[in-house]
């Protein structure tokens, strides 16, 4: 399959999951579950601004040449305003807020709170006049999910950490809004080009403050490893692997990894950072995942499933493009 076919948001869906698809799926389920652990380690010695700068600068250094070689940058120019909007709500602000929040919250709790993103995505899509209808099943899913969030916050967060919880809430809103921008304004653009441009813009924006906030002494090897892994594995390589996963199994199946990432974050936080494993965390995670399933699942059949309503942009964009293609074919153009 050519790079042109596999580098857009709307790669075709493979009919069967191959062994390679399962390997990619397992890798992504883990890779996008570990950033919370790495962020928690890094903010012990780096400011959030510096961390975001280092993460995006290193990630951009790896992805930008690949995007340029595949011709993924030039098509972005006419849509630079929407690319910038996507960058702000999906990368620039969320990654700073996430880093700042983890100075007070545990990595496992942060990962669990982010699990509520599909719930917010369902609401944002409905509020912005998407084609989602809030029927009884979806409303029940939202209520279940909100109860899960309440269990997480009420049983695990002290009053002084409510500000950090609010920051994670804003991150979730950004992660829900970004895919809508992609679906409605950028569905035809090369995915790797949009991601690379987002990393470059964010790195440039944070550079002036980040360079002023560099630590006086060299960070510990533990922190350097966390930053390098966050940038190389969880940012640059993760996106390349995810694009390969989409090409292998399709956007519908690929987005199922979003239900595994919080569990990985919880497991790593408890085992490696010795964060507490509470009843509230387990109950909250179960309710959030159950609520997300019902709030984002289509009633037209299991094939549509969770993915058409998940917060990942490739799934939303795929649906948008299919509908637009049907309209064009129906008009005889």
LINSUL-V546678 format. One record per backbone hydrogen bond with DSSP energy under -0.5 kcal/mol. CO is the residue of the C=O (numbers start at 1). NH is the residue of the N-H. If there is no record, write none. Layout:
CO_NH / CO_NH
This chain:
2_6 / 3_7 / 7_191 / 7_192 / 8_11 / 11_251 / 16_18 / 18_22 / 19_23 / 20_24 / 21_25 / 22_26 / 23_27 / 24_28 / 25_29 / 26_30 / 27_31 / 28_32 / 30_33 / 30_34 / 31_34 / 34_37 / 34_38 / 35_39 / 36_40 / 37_41 / 38_42 / 39_43 / 41_44 / 42_45 / 42_46 / 47_51 / 48_52 / 49_53 / 50_54 / 51_55 / 52_56 / 53_57 / 54_58 / 55_59 / 56_60 / 57_61 / 58_62 / 59_63 / 60_64 / 62_66 / 63_67 / 64_68 / 65_69 / 66_70 / 67_72 / 68_71 / 73_76 / 73_77 / 74_77 / 76_79 / 77_80 / 79_83 / 80_84 / 81_85 / 82_86 / 83_87 / 84_88 / 85_89 / 86_90 / 87_91 / 87_92 / 88_93 / 88_94 / 91_95 / 92_96 / 93_97 / 94_98 / 95_99 / 96_100 / 97_101 / 98_102 / 100_103 / 101_104 / 101_105 / 106_110 / 107_111 / 108_112 / 109_113 / 110_114 / 111_115 / 112_115 / 113_116 / 114_117 / 115_118 / 116_119 / 116_120 / 117_121 / 118_122 / 119_123 / 120_124 / 121_125 / 122_126 / 123_127 / 124_128 / 125_130 / 126_129 / 132_134 / 133_135 / 135_139 / 136_140 / 137_141 / 138_142 / 139_143 / 140_144 / 141_145 / 142_146 / 143_147 / 144_148 / 145_149 / 146_150 / 147_151 / 148_152 / 149_153 / 150_154 / 151_155 / 152_156 / 153_157 / 158_161 / 159_162 / 161_165 / 162_166 / 163_167 / 164_168 / 165_169 / 166_170 / 167_171 / 168_172 / 169_173 / 170_174 / 171_175 / 172_176 / 173_177 / 174_178 / 175_179 / 176_180 / 177_181 / 178_182 / 179_183 / 180_184 / 181_185 / 181_186 / 182_186 / 186_189 / 189_9 / 190_194 / 191_195 / 192_196 / 193_197 / 194_198 / 195_199 / 196_200 / 197_201 / 198_202 / 199_203 / 200_204 / 201_205 / 202_206 / 203_207 / 204_208 / 206_210 / 207_211 / 208_212 / 209_213 / 211_214 / 220_224 / 221_225 / 222_226 / 223_227 / 224_228 / 225_229 / 226_230 / 227_231 / 228_232 / 229_233 / 229_234 / 231_236 / 232_237 / 233_238 / 235_239 / 236_240 / 237_241 / 238_242 / 239_243 / 240_244 / 241_245 / 242_246 / 243_247 / 244_248 / 245_249 / 245_250 / 246_250 / 249_253 / 250_254 / 251_255 / 253_256 / 254_257 / 255_258 / 256_259 / 257_260 / 257_261 / 258_262 / 260_264 / 261_265 / 262_266 / 263_267 / 264_268 / 265_269 / 266_270 / 267_271 / 268_272 / 268_273 / 269_273 / 269_275 / 276_278 / 278_282 / 279_283 / 280_284 / 281_285 / 282_286 / 283_287 / 284_288 / 285_289 / 286_290 / 287_291 / 288_292 / 289_293 / 290_294 / 291_295 / 292_296 / 293_297 / 298_301 / 301_304 / 301_305 / 304_308 / 305_298 / 306_309 / 307_310 / 312_315 / 312_316 / 313_317 / 314_318 / 315_319 / 316_320 / 317_321 / 318_322 / 319_323 / 320_324 / 321_325 / 322_326 / 323_327 / 324_328 / 325_329 / 326_330 / 327_331 / 328_333 / 329_332
